[in-house]
Structures are given as C-alpha cells and as structure tokens.
Amino acid sequence: MLLKVKYQSSKKYIRLQPGFTYLEFISEVKNKFGLPDVTELHIFDETDTAVEEDIFLELIEANPDICLTVCDSAAGDAHSTSSSLTDTMSLSSSDSDLHRDLGIPVTGSRLSTGAKNKPTTEVSESEAAKEMVENALRIKPGGEDVLEEYKSEKSLQHRTRRQLVNILASHMTEMHGRIPSRKQKEKYALGIITLFPSLKDPFSPKGYEHFYDGEKGTGYLAWRLKTMSRSRDRRPEKVATSPQAQGPNRRRSTVTVPQQLDGDACREAVSFLLHCNDETVIFEKMKMTFQHRQNLVHDPQRTTDVLKTFPRFLDIKGLLNQDFQLLFGAQTASKLLEKWEIAFKPKIIDEARHLTRSAEVHQLLKAAEKLATNDETNWDSDMASLLLLLHLLPPTAGRKRTKISPCDAVDKMVHFHKSNCSIDEHLRKREGKQPYILAVGRTQNNIHQFYIVVDKHLIPCQATSSLGAFDELFKSHYVFNLSYDESLVQLYTFVQTAIYSIDATTTSGSPRVCELRAKFFN
C-alpha cells in the first residue's frame, strides 16, 4: 500500500505491507525522511486535525488517498498552535478564542468586561481548564446536578461521575470533532481535578490519569470517546509492551537483613531446619537463609520448590510474617492492622452504602456494621468490610477472560470450610495456584483456625482474626513471588498502594482504583 506523507516542505510516498501497524508506519517515515530513531513524531490529516494511534488505521481505511503531514516534537507544537481545529485554548490565544473554546458567547461572558484586555498568559493552564469544564457543565443538561452534588457532598458517587464523564466527552466532540487530540483530552482531565479537587488521585504523577492517561490512551474520558466512535470493523490489537515488574513480582533489595549463609553453610542450615524442633532456632535459621529463599522464588525454574525446600512454613506460624518484614521493614508490615479500623473500614462502609443494594451487599453491610451478630451465615465485621471493598473494586473483564461478579470472586479470596469436613478433599477439588484464605470453623462468624492455601499447601496463620488472616494472605504474594489473582487485581492493588504504600507512585492502577483512593485521601 502507498501512502502520501509530507514532512516540512517535502512530500514522498511511503510503501507499506498489508496489515501494517502504526509503529511500522512511523518507522518507515523516519527511514524515508532520514530522521533519527528517537524522534517523536506527530501526525495531522489534511484538515490539520491531530491523528492519534488509536484511530490511525481506521482513518487510513476510510481515506486511503489522504496526504498525512508529519512533524517532529518541536514542530508539532508549533503546528498545533497554528491550527484552527486543534486546541484554541493555548496560553498565547486571545480572550475571544478562549471564549469560543469554552462555548461561551464573546459578548456575554464575564471575562469580556473588566478583564477584557488582560492577556491570557496570566491565566494558568489549570484555571483555564477548570473554567472550560465548569462552563461545559453549566450549559449541558445534567451538569448542574453534578456541580450541586459535589458542592454538598465534596465528592461524587459512581453514577454522578459517569454522568460527568458522559457530559464532558459529548462537549469535547462538539468542540473538537470526533477525534480530539491528546492535548485536548488532557486539558479536560486537568479541568476535572481542578474543579473537583477530591477527585484527584494523590498517587499518580499528574493526579488525573484515571480520567485520561496520555501515555497509555486509557481512562474514563478515553473509554467514553472510544465507545462513542466505535466502528463495526474490529481494530487490530496494539503491540503489547512489557512494563517493569511491580507489586509481588518485583525483585527487591531487602530493608534490613541479618548475616546470610551461602554455599555449604546454607545447605547445612536448610537440612538442619528439616529436623529442628526449637522454634527460636527455626526462626533464626530462616532469617539466615532468607536471601537463598528469595533467589529460589525468583528463579522461574525453581519457584515451585520453595515449600519443599522450606517445609517449616507448613507447621510453624509466623515465618511468613517474618519474611515480609525482612523485605519491607516492621513499619510497612504493620500498616494494615494499624490503619484499618480508623482510616479505612469506616470509609469503605460509608462508600458501600451507595452501591446497588443486592442481597449480598445488604447482608455484608449488616455484618460490617455489626447489626447481624446472631446470623451464623455471615462473616465477622472485618471480613465483611473487606468483601465490601471487593464490591467497590469488582473484577474487570480483560481480553483473555470474561468478567465475573464480586460474589463469584469472593471464593478466590476466602473460603469457609466446616470443621467437621475433610480439608484434603477440598484441596483435591480446588484449582489454581494463587493463594487464598481457608477459614475453618463451625460457622462463618465462629472461625477457630485460618490457613493460607498456596498451591494446595496449608500454611497456618499466626493471626486468629479475619483481618490478620487477610494481612498474611496479602503478604504471601510477596514472600513467594505470586501474582495477584486476576479477579482480585483491583482489590490487591488498592491495598498495596493505599494501605501498605508499596510502589504507590509507580504501580499502574485502574481508573476505579485511582478514583477510590482519591475519595479516601482527599
């Protein structure tokens, strides 16, 4: 296939093979015009509208004779400023241009008097974006309801947040066409968190990535725009990137660790551990072989051997907590148990009251608020609160899996097992290697032993409470280098970043996770 491309004052044809991708097009352009590989390129169509990766192939299929203009990063900024169809709200534009971008008549605006001659360079980008969003809400049906709810509640419910996104996506396409540029989408996202400060995510670099992340092309605004412009033809999948491992799979340097054994001394200690009956000595020897154990769990060929090499995890309580503390320190290890009751549990219960009242949610709320003390089919207050968090951060459907309900995902986090039934039979029937809590007792609110199940092995919990058991469940992912269960990724990511503060600024959370963090921390 031949495509016409213009770079600066030169026009050339680019030859592409059938089934080409956006990245192959960029590579051919750089090769044809002799540009360095590190050059960042911007693409515009014949109407000077920015063409982004997610619509590039669709545009070419619809108009194969189009002549695309390609600019490098510096030239692209100048090109965008001079275009009448790109963002007319740049800091060098006139007041009348600013009003047109906001959808406000020039002759009636509050800036047309008093501040008429004030240069827009004095108006900060965030304030301009805030005013754009506010005016869009005031002129659109339902927008006043959004403003009123935030004014009274200092936050927005999920339903109102969806209404906000729908209104702004509609306004964006009216002002900038069906395919707004990345800069325009970022401006709307910036305007949202400036107008509604409690929606800002304190753990992301810019605070608005859950509304629009320009690097990944994700977020509530991006998804709504794609829904609005979705074509019947299936688009080719983007080339997957390999992000740096975060969370449980990241290889870490230890916070504080005693002298470690290696070579023959380490092998002797591992052998000695198999037969030692003194718990004090066992804990000390486990500390001294910690680095060897970390090498084992991060070796893809040997990671499954850790419980065979160190079987004392299966009969000595507290070893799992000790390894996690060696990884992160005592302060991080204690955060969930210290913060849950005061900082998180009340907020989760309060937020869960706005969920759709299914029978499961209603029952969990009663248990969390300790209103169902005589109901033997309910969990205790802490476990009920954790399961409400799962309903607030439900499983999402990915490309390779179907979406399941929070009720179905519960069994992947905690399973109640009656004390008079065979545990071995349960383990034989259970599939999957991701860890979960096995709560053994007469009733769900009368548990006498908690276990962490890892690949059909029972690790007895040191904790006697459901919250302590969940604390050990979370820690087991890091001690044994185990990925989060795909149905519980959102819940674990929230716990990891918001409660334990592990990789908080570098872990990519879903918009739902970022939104909930923003509500809890603002």
N, C-alpha and C positions, 0 to 999 in steps of 0.2 A: 504494500500500500504506500502511496506517495502523499505526503502532507507538505503544504506550503508553510514556511516559517520565516518570520522577519526578525532579525537581530540588529539593532541600531539602524543603519541605513541599508543593510544588505538583506536580500531575500534569497532563499535557497529551498530546494526540495529535500525532504528527509524521507529516506526509504525505510519502511518498517515491515517486519514479517507479520503474517496473520497471527492474531492472538497476542499481539504485543501488549505490554503493560505501560503504565505511566512512567515508571522508573526507566524502562528501556527507551522511551521517547526522550526523557531528559538526557540520558547517556548519549543518544545519537545526536541530539542538538549540540551538546558540548563537543563531541567529536567533529561534527560538521563545521562548526564555527571556531574550532581551536581553543575552547575555553578550558581552564583548569578544572580538575575533577571536584575541587572543594567549592566551586562557585555555586552560590544559592540562586536559583532561577525563579522568576515569577512569570506566569503566562496570562495573556489577555486575548479576548476574542476581538472581532472586527468592530465591536461597539465599545471597546475599551473596558469591558467587564472582566474582572478577575476570574480566571478558570482554576478551580482547585482540584485536587487529586480525585475526590470522591465523585465528581461529575464529568471528569475529563473524557473518559471513554464514551459515556452517553452522548456528550456533545459532538464528538467525532463521528459517531454512528449516525447521528441526526443530520450532520452537515459535513460530509467528507471533503467538500471543496473549500472549506474555511481556510483563511490565512491567519495563523496564530502569531502574535507578537510576543517575543521572549525578551525579558530584561533581567539583568543581574540584580543583586540585592540593592545596591545603591541607586541604580537607575530605576528599579521597580518602585522605590519610594517616591521618586520624582514623578514617575508615570502615573502613580496612584493619585498624587496630589493634583495633577493637571487634568485628570479625567473627570468628566461631569457625571459619570454614573457610579464612581466609587465614592468613598466616604467624604461627603462635602462638609463634615464637621471637624476637619483638621484645624489645628490651633492657628493657622495662618488665614483662615477663611474670614469673610466679613460677617457682620451680625445678621444680615438678611439671608446669607447662605445657612447660617446656624439655624435660623427660624424655619427655613424650608426643610431642613433635615429633620427637625423635630416635628414637622407637620403643623406648625403654628403660623397663622397669617402674620405677615410682616407688620401690618398697620395696627394690629390689636394687641401685640404682645407686650408683656410687662417690661421687656428689655428695650422696647422701642422708644421709651421716654426715660430721661434721667441718665441711663447707661447707654444711650444711642451711639455716642461717639467713643465709648470705651472699647479699646482693642481686645479682641478675643484671646490674644496671647496671655492676658491677665486672668483668664478663666481656666482653672485647672482642668485637666482631662477628665478626672473623676467627677468633678462637679458638672461638667458639660454632659457626661454620660448619665449622671443621676437625673438631670433635668430632662434629658431625652426620654428616659424610661418613665419618669413621673408624668410627663405630658402625654405619652402614649397611653398610659393607664387612664388618664382623665378623659381622653376622647374616645376610648373604646368601651363598649358595653361590658360590664362586669369589673372594669378596672377600679372603680370607686370602692367596690366591695373588698377588693384586695387591700387597698390603702386603709380602709376603715378597720379591717381585721388586724392588720399589723399595728395600727395606732392603739388599739385597745388591748391586744394580746402581746405585743412586742415580739411576735413570731407568726408563722403561717402554718396552718395544717397542710397535710399532704394534698388534699383536694384543692385548697386555695393555691398552693404552689404550682400545681398542674395548670390551674386557670391562669396564673401569672405567665407561665411559660407559653401557653397557647396564645394569649393576647400579644405578647411581645414577638413571637415568631410570625404571627399574622401581620403585625405592624412592620416588621423588618422586611418581609417580602413585598409589602405595598410600597415601601420607601426605596428599596434597593433591588427589587426584582426577585425572581425565583431562586437565584443562586447568590446570596450575599457573600461578600468577601470575608476572609478570616478576620481582618481588622474590624469589620463592622460587627461580626458576631462577638468578638472580644469586648467591643465597646458596650454592647447591650449587657453582657455578663458583668462587666465592671459597674455599669449603672445600677444593676440589681443589688449588688452587695453594698454599694454606696448609699442607695436609698433605703435598703433594709439591712442594716449592719449585723443583725443577729443571724443572717443567712450566710455570713462569711465563714469559710472553713479555716480555722486557725492553724491547721496542719499542712495546708497546701501552699506552694510558693506565692501565688497571687491571690488566693482566697476565693476565686470564682471558678476554678477548674471543674467543679461539679455542674456548673451551668454551661460552660464551654471551655474545653481544653484544646487550644490551637495546635499543640504538638501532636495530639492523638486524634483530633477531629471527633471527640466524644463529648458527652454532657447533655443535659436536658434540652438545651436550645438546639444543639446539633441533631439530636434524635427526632425532635419535633419537626425540624425543617426537612429531614430525610423522609419522614412519614408523609409530609405534605407533598413532596415532589417525587415520591416513589413511582418508578415506571413499571410496566408489566414485565419488561425484559430483566432477567436476572443479571446483576452486575458481577464481573469477575472478582474473586476474593483478593483482598490486599495481601501483599507478601508479608508473612508474619516475621516480626523481629524477635530477637532473643534478649529480653531485658535482664539486667543484673539481678541475680537471685536476692530476694529479700525474705523477711519473715523466717520461718523454720529452716529453710534450705540454704541460708547464707552461712558460709564458713566464717567463724568469728574468732577474734583473739580474746582470750579469757580475761575477766576483770581482775580476779585475784586467784592464784592457784598455788598450792604448796609444791615443794620439790617433787618432780616427776621421775618415775622409774622408766628405764628403757632397756632394750636388749635382754640379756639373761635374767637380770634382776626383775624386769617387768613380767617375764614369763613365769618366774618363780612365784611372784605375788599373785598372778592370775590363778595359778594352780593351788596356791595356799588358800585362796578365797573359797574354793570349792568345798573345803572340809572344815574351815574355821567356824567355831560356834560362839565366839566372843563378839557381840555386836559392836563394841567400841573399836576393836581391832578391824572389823569388817569395814566400818565407816572410814577409818584411817587409810586402809589399803585401797579402798575405792577412790579416795581422794588422790592417792599417789599414782593411780593408773588412769586417771581422768583423761589425760591427753591421748593415751593409747586408745581409749574408748571413742573419743571424738574422731580420731583417724579412721576407726573402724566404721562408724555410722556414716561418714562422708565418702567412704570408698564404695562405689556402685556395685562392685563385685562381692563385697563382704558385709554390706549394711544389715542384711537379714540375719547375720550370725551373732549380733550383739547379745541377745538374750541367751544364746547357747554358750557364749564365752563368759558372760557375766550373769549366771542364773540367780545370783543373790537378789536381784531386783524382784524376783518372784516370791521371796519369802521374808525379806527384811523391809519393813516400812520406813520410808523417809529417804531412801537412796535417790529417788527421782528428784525430790526437792533439793537435795544436796548438789546434784549435778547442775541443776538450773541456776542455783545460787553461785556456783563456780563460774558459770557462763556470764551472768549479768550482775552479780552482787546482791547483797541482802536487801538493799533499799528497793530495787526493782522487783525482787522475788516476793516482797510483802505487799505490793501495791493493791492487788485486788481485794485481799482480806481487809486492808486498812480503809480503802476508799468506798467499797461497795455500799455499805449501809447508809452512809451520809451523802456521798456525792453522786451516786448513780442509781441506786434502787428506787428512790422516790421519783426521780425524773422519768425513769422507764415506765413506772406505773402510771404516772400522770400522762405521759405521751400515749400509752396504750389505751387510755380511755377514749381516745379519738379514733381508734381502729373500728372497722366494721364489727359489730357485736355478734360474731358467730358463737355457737355453743362452746367451742373450745376456748375462745378468748374470754368469754364471760366467766367460765369456770376458773381459768388461770388468774383473772383479776380478783375473784373472790379469795382464792388461795393466797395470792400475793399480799392482799390487804388483810389477811388473817380473819376473813369472815366465814370461812368454811372449815373450822377446826375439827368438826365431827365427821367430815366427809373422808372416808378411808380411801376413796378412789383418786384423791387429789394429792399433788406434791406439796411439800412444805413451802413456806413463803419465799425463800431464796431461790429454790429451783423453779418455782412458778414465775418469778421475776426474770430469770434467765431465759425461760421459754417465751415470755412476752417479748424479750429483746429479739428472739428469733422471728417472731411475728412482725416486729418492726423492721427487721432486716431479712426479709424472706429470700429463699433461694431464687436465683435468676436462671433463665434458660440460656445456654450457650449454643455454639454451632454444632457441637457434638453430643448434646444431651437435651432432654426435654425438661421443662420446668416442673417441679414438684411443689406441693403445698407445704407450708410450715409444719402442719400436723404430720405429714409423711417424713419430714426432715428430723422431727424430734427423736425418732428411734436411732438416728445416726449420731446423736449426741448423748442420750441417756436411755437405758433400757431397764425397766423394772423386772425383777426376777423373784418370784415367790421362793421363800427359804426352804420349802419342802419339795421343790422341783430340782431336777438334775441340771447342774451347771454344764457338765460335759456335753450333754445332749444339745443344750443351747449353743455351745461353741461350735459343735459339728455343723449345725444348720446355718450358722452365721457366715456371710460372705464379706469380702473386703478386708483391707489391711489397716485402714485409718482407725485411730484409737477412739474409744467411746467409754462412757461410764456404765458399769453394770451395778445397779443398786439392788442389793439382796435384802429382803425383809418380809415381814408378814403383810404389810400394806404399804402403799406409796408414801404415806406420811409417817411410817414407822420403820425406817431402814436401820439395820444393825451392822451392815458392812458394805463399803463401797470398794469397787475394783476399777482399775483402768485396764481395758482389754486391748492388747496390741497384737495383731496377727494371731488371734486365738490363744494368746498367753494372758494369764491373770496376774496383774500387778496390784497387790493390796495397797489401798490408800492409807496414808498416815492420818488423814483427816477423818473425822467422824460426822462431819456436816456435809450437806449437799454443795454448799459454796466452796468448802475446802476441797471436795472431790473435783469440782469443775476447775479449780485452781491447778490441781495436779494434772487434770486432763489437758489443759492448755499447755502446761509446761512439758508434757510428754512429747509434743511435736518437736520441740527444740532439743530435748535431750536425745531423742532417737532420730532426728532429721527426717520427720514425717510431714508430708504436705497436708494442708487442711483438706478435709472432705469437701468436694465441690459444692455440696448442698449447704455447707456451713461457712463458706469463704467470707461472706459479708459479715456474719456474726463474729468470727475469729479476727477478721481484720479490724473491726471496731474495737474489740477487746485489746488486741495487740497495740494499736496506735493510741487509743483514747485512754485506756486504763493503765497498761504497763509502760506506755511511751517507748515501745521498741520500734526502731526505724520509722518513727512517726512522720518525719518530713520527706522520707524517700520512698515509702510504700504507696503504691497507686491504689487508692480506694475508689469504690464505685460512687457515683453521684449520691446514691441513697445513704451510704456510709458517711460521706462528707456532710450531707445535709443534717444528719442526726448529730454528728459531732458539733456542727455549728450551733444547733439548738441547745446542746448541753453546755457548751463552753462560753456562749455569748449571753 
